[in-house]
Amino acid sequence: RTRLGSISTCRFAQRVASIKQDAKINEETDPKLLIRKLKQEIAELKEELAFYKKGEQNEDRVLSIDEVERCKAIVKDYL
């Protein structure tokens, strides 16, 4: 009896091991939160665009501390 139980348990374990699960996070996005996030992204992109437009006007200017930090953050995000 114990052998039959052991064999049955092993077969069950093999079937369980063969099960594939694809876990996904069930996330609902609050529309207000999404709008706030997109507005922030737009502001950052406008700031970046302004930065590049300034660079076209005066290529020899020295970057401000804020601009240097922003560049570092962009490079870090890229890497």
Secondary structure, DSSP 8 states (H G I E B T S, - for coil): -HHHHHHHHHHHHHHHHT------------HHHHHHHHHHHHHHHHHHHHHHHHHHH-TT----HHHHHHHHHHHHHH-
